[in-house]
Each structure stands twice: as C-alpha cells, then as structure tokens.
Amino acid sequence: MENLYCLRCNRELEAGHTSVAVYMFAQTVGIRPRQKSSAQRICFCPQCSVSLAMGPPPEGALNIAAWNMIRDLVGLDPALTARHGKACEAL
C-alpha cells in the first residue's frame, strides 16, 4: 500500500486515520463505446480540509467543484472539525 500525503501541507496520512479524499475521473459522453479514465485520489488532512472549507473559493472550475464537496463533508462530519480544534490547541 502506498503512503498518502495531504495535497495542501504534504503531511503523511496514516491508514485508518481521519482525512478527506476527493476522487476524480473523466468519462466520454455521447460517444459509444463509452471511455473512462482511471480514478485519481486527492487527499487532505483534517486541518487542511476545515481550513479549505472555511476559506474563500479557489480559482478554476475544477477547484471550485472540489471545494464545494469538501465544504459539504466538513459541514456534515463533526469529527473533522474536532480534529482541527485539537491540532490548533497543540500549536
């Protein structure tokens, strides 16, 4: 199994620990047979997830789509904000 790192801060994400993953793939539409790319997984640690969700929207359509998904998850999962709070206290 490969090591995963937060895209934003490059912190190593240990298996089974809290994080947010965004999966992206591309697929043809209106063309037969339908073609689909392999999926890419982009990971964020809890601190960066909450920080991104609470910050201003980024530039670019793909970035905004991912930002909206992260905002939705952070709003639904109190575990992410709790982990962020503990990290802030440690500083």
N, C-alpha and C positions, 0 to 999 in steps of 0.2 A: 504494500500500500504506500502511495506517495505521500510526502509531507505536504500539508496545506498551509498557506500563508494568507493573511489578510491582504487584500489588494491595496488598501489605503496605507496601512502602517507597517506592513511586512511582518507582523507578529505571527509566530507559529501557532497554528490552531491544532490542538490535540484532538484525536479521535474521541467522540462522545461528549466533548465539551460544547458549551453554548456558542453558536455562531449563526450567521445568516448566509445562505448560499443562493445565488441567482444563476439559473440555468438558461443558456441561450442556444438556440439553433435556428437555422434557416431552412425554409421549405418552399418549393416552387408551387405556384397557384395557377390553375388554368392550363397546365401542361401535363400530358399523360405520356409515359408513366411519371407519377409524382416523385420528385427527388428531394432528399432530406439530408442535411449536413449532420456531422457528428455534433453532439451537445458539448458546450463549454461550461464549466462550473467556475463561477467567480465567488469568492468567499470574503466575508467581512467579520471581524471580531465584534463582540457586543458593544464595546466602546465606540468603535467607528460606525457601527450600524445606527446607534442612537444619535451620534453626532451628525451623521449624514441626514438622518430623518428630520432632525430639528433645525438644520441649516437651510440656506436658500437653495432653490433648484439649480442643478448644474447646467452647463451649456450642452446642446445637442439632443436630438430626439431620442436616441437610444439611452443616453444617460438619464434623461427625464423619465423614461419608462421604467428603468431600473430604480430610480429614486422614489417614484410613486409606489412601487412594490415594496421597497424597504420601509417606507413610511407606514404602509398598511400593516406590515408584520410587527413593527415596533409598537404600533398602537394596540395591537391585539395580544401581545405577549409580555406580561409584566416581568418575566424572568430576564428579558433583555435589559430593561431599564433598571432592575435591581442589580444586575451585574455591573452596569455602567456606574451606578451610585457607589458601589463598593470600590471600584477602581479609582474613582475620584477621591474617595476618603483616604485611600492609600497614598495619594500624592500629597 
